[in-house]
Amino acid sequence: MDDIECVGVVGGGQMGSGIAQLAAVHGLHVWLLDSHPQALQKARDFISTNIHRLISKNHLSQAKGDETIGRLHFTSKLEDFHSVDIVIEAIVESEDVKKKLFASLDGITKASAILASNTSSISITRIAAATNRPPQVIGMHFMNPPPIMKLVEIVRGADTSDNTFNVTKQLAERFGKTVICSQDFSGFIVNRILMPMINEAFYALYTGVATKEDIDTGMKLGTNHPMGPLQLADFIGLDVCLSILKVLHAGLGDNKYAPCPLLMQYVDAGRLGKKRGLGVYSYPRL
Ligand SMILES: NC(=O)c1ccc[n+]([C@@H]2O[C@H](COP(=O)([O-])OP(=O)(O)OC[C@H]3O[C@@H](n4cnc5c(N)ncnc54)[C@H](O)[C@@H]3O)[C@@H](O)[C@H]2O)c1
């Protein structure tokens, strides 16, 4: 199965809605599923607003924009994925929840379909083991926001086939992305390196080394990062950062990955970052 024409995206949050938009803009038929009706409606509004913005900025013609919207389908029923060529999963960063979903997808999708996870850190090998098709399970890790960021990190599980890798790589390249390949170890490449920095920034804040503004300005101007680690954590989602750190800590067994208590407290308090309007910083709703 080499020609991808139809993609199923599971999870219509920050990542899933961006991936669905990207796929539709690049000519694929897309089914976007979310288990929460409100999230599905939010994803529909978000994608529609983005496509109209692309039209108004002349990045997309009116006709192409209309065609893109026509290729997008929204659903809450997994059965609608029976004819998709590839699924890209972007639900909550929980191994148990992802495994349950992959087992269901294995029973519903056609035998040739590839099952990809956008997981930031969870083992592809273990997710694959929940299915009867480990050679067709792979990590396809987009960066946030998927339509803008140039990188896709592809993660090969222990049994991922060369064909699955090649088809997934071709798809990412069709989306205009640069691909890097990681073996299946917790956090892969990007989060293995990024999350300890974000965690250390929380420790610096927690222990009173500096204000949040000075920590972020220090890393922006001192190391030429486009945004500081605390602001980046807000953009990623503090709950997502915490989940990734827990996976790194458990998977690599080193206490240097133990999440900072301040990060845990923010998540407990519902300060999840930009998506909730409040994280390390506050983001007034416009
Ligand atoms: N946020 C980032 O910067 C980022 C970057 C790369 C990868 N990721 C990964 O992408 C995935 C999603 O992250 P996000 O930031 O989009 O999260 P999010 O919280 O914005 O969205 C998750 C969505 O999944 C839905 N959902 C949860 N369980 C579901 C299920 N069983 N079936 C269907 N829908 C379900 C929720 O309703 C929600 O709309 C995670 O695995 C995360 O680690 C996140």
Ligand as a Chemical Component Dictionary entry (heavy atoms), coordinates in Angstrom:
data_LIG
# 
_chem_comp.id                   LIG 
_chem_comp.type                 NON-POLYMER 
_chem_comp.pdbx_formal_charge   0 
_chem_comp.three_letter_code    LIG 
# 
loop_
_chem_comp_atom.comp_id 
_chem_comp_atom.atom_id 
_chem_comp_atom.alt_atom_id 
_chem_comp_atom.type_symbol 
_chem_comp_atom.charge 
_chem_comp_atom.model_Cartn_x 
_chem_comp_atom.model_Cartn_y 
_chem_comp_atom.model_Cartn_z 
_chem_comp_atom.pdbx_ordinal 
LIG N1  N1  N 0  1.127   19.874 22.211 1  
LIG C1  C1  C 0  2.246   19.712 21.541 2  
LIG O1  O1  O 0  3.051   20.639 21.369 3  
LIG C2  C2  C 0  2.551   18.357 20.936 4  
LIG C3  C3  C 0  3.574   18.275 19.969 5  
LIG C4  C4  C 0  3.832   17.034 19.387 6  
LIG C5  C5  C 0  3.101   15.916 19.768 7  
LIG N2  N2  N 1  2.123   16.039 20.720 8  
LIG C6  C6  C 0  1.364   14.823 21.073 9  
LIG O2  O2  O 0  0.136   14.859 20.355 10 
LIG C7  C7  C 0  -0.888  14.217 21.143 11 
LIG C8  C8  C 0  -2.043  15.185 21.346 12 
LIG O3  O3  O 0  -1.556  16.365 21.980 13 
LIG P1  P1  P 0  -2.406  17.732 21.919 14 
LIG O4  O4  O 0  -1.488  18.792 22.443 15 
LIG O5  O5  O -1 -3.063  17.870 20.601 16 
LIG O6  O6  O 0  -3.514  17.409 23.037 17 
LIG P2  P2  P 0  -4.950  18.120 23.237 18 
LIG O7  O7  O 0  -5.277  17.935 24.669 19 
LIG O8  O8  O 0  -4.953  19.489 22.653 20 
LIG O9  O9  O 0  -5.931  17.225 22.319 21 
LIG C9  C9  C 0  -6.206  15.867 22.567 22 
LIG C10 C10 C 0  -7.587  15.575 21.971 23 
LIG O10 O10 O 0  -7.799  14.155 21.983 24 
LIG C11 C11 C 0  -9.154  13.910 22.334 25 
LIG N3  N3  N 0  -9.193  12.551 22.877 26 
LIG C12 C12 C 0  -8.677  12.113 24.049 27 
LIG N4  N4  N 0  -8.859  10.775 24.151 28 
LIG C13 C13 C 0  -9.486  10.379 23.017 29 
LIG C14 C14 C 0  -9.921  9.115  22.510 30 
LIG N5  N5  N 0  -9.734  7.979  23.211 31 
LIG N6  N6  N 0  -10.534 9.074  21.307 32 
LIG C15 C15 C 0  -10.724 10.203 20.585 33 
LIG N7  N7  N 0  -10.333 11.433 20.999 34 
LIG C16 C16 C 0  -9.711  11.507 22.201 35 
LIG C17 C17 C 0  -9.502  14.989 23.331 36 
LIG O11 O11 O 0  -10.901 15.218 23.371 37 
LIG C18 C18 C 0  -8.748  16.201 22.764 38 
LIG O12 O12 O 0  -9.555  16.961 21.885 39 
LIG C19 C19 C 0  -0.211  13.753 22.434 40 
LIG O13 O13 O 0  0.197   12.411 22.276 41 
LIG C20 C20 C 0  0.987   14.688 22.537 42 
LIG O14 O14 O 0  2.028   14.140 23.275 43 
LIG C21 C21 C 0  1.824   17.227 21.289 44 
# 
loop_
_chem_comp_bond.comp_id 
_chem_comp_bond.atom_id_1 
_chem_comp_bond.atom_id_2 
_chem_comp_bond.value_order 
_chem_comp_bond.pdbx_ordinal 
LIG N1  C1  SING 1  
LIG C1  O1  DOUB 2  
LIG C1  C2  SING 3  
LIG C2  C3  SING 4  
LIG C2  C21 DOUB 5  
LIG C3  C4  DOUB 6  
LIG C4  C5  SING 7  
LIG C5  N2  DOUB 8  
LIG N2  C6  SING 9  
LIG N2  C21 SING 10 
LIG C6  O2  SING 11 
LIG C6  C20 SING 12 
LIG O2  C7  SING 13 
LIG C7  C8  SING 14 
LIG C7  C19 SING 15 
LIG C8  O3  SING 16 
LIG O3  P1  SING 17 
LIG P1  O4  DOUB 18 
LIG P1  O5  SING 19 
LIG P1  O6  SING 20 
LIG O6  P2  SING 21 
LIG P2  O7  DOUB 22 
LIG P2  O8  SING 23 
LIG P2  O9  SING 24 
LIG O9  C9  SING 25 
LIG C9  C10 SING 26 
LIG C10 O10 SING 27 
LIG C10 C18 SING 28 
LIG O10 C11 SING 29 
LIG C11 N3  SING 30 
LIG C11 C17 SING 31 
LIG N3  C12 SING 32 
LIG N3  C16 SING 33 
LIG C12 N4  DOUB 34 
LIG N4  C13 SING 35 
LIG C13 C14 SING 36 
LIG C13 C16 DOUB 37 
LIG C14 N5  SING 38 
LIG C14 N6  DOUB 39 
LIG N6  C15 SING 40 
LIG C15 N7  DOUB 41 
LIG N7  C16 SING 42 
LIG C17 O11 SING 43 
LIG C17 C18 SING 44 
LIG C18 O12 SING 45 
LIG C19 O13 SING 46 
LIG C19 C20 SING 47 
LIG C20 O14 SING 48 
# 
